[in-house]
Amino acid sequence: MANIKSAKKRIKVIETKTLRNKMIKSKVKTLVKKVDAAVAAGNKDLAAACLNEAVVAIDKAAAKGIYHKNTAARKVSRISKAVNGIA
């Protein structure tokens, strides 16, 4: 355990940021799963709606530094390709 006051504060701040990052990553994963489920069901309208939500969440996460910009781009690309692949 840290003895210095600033180190104690950093520990608290890191815990807060870690929880926020986990929450946002979890939300992104859930939204991506919804897109995948809609694609598997073949429901293009639902998939497109879910895709829009997922892309917004991924972009926000990238803007906050939770995902690297290339990671975010890769995730968006993969789910977009899946939705566009529905006949």
Secondary structure, 3 states (H helix, E strand, C coil): CCCCHHHHHHHHHHHHHHHHHHHHHHHHHHHHHHHHHHHHHCCHHHHHHHHHHHHHHHHHHHHCCCCCHHHHHHHHHHHHHHHHCCC
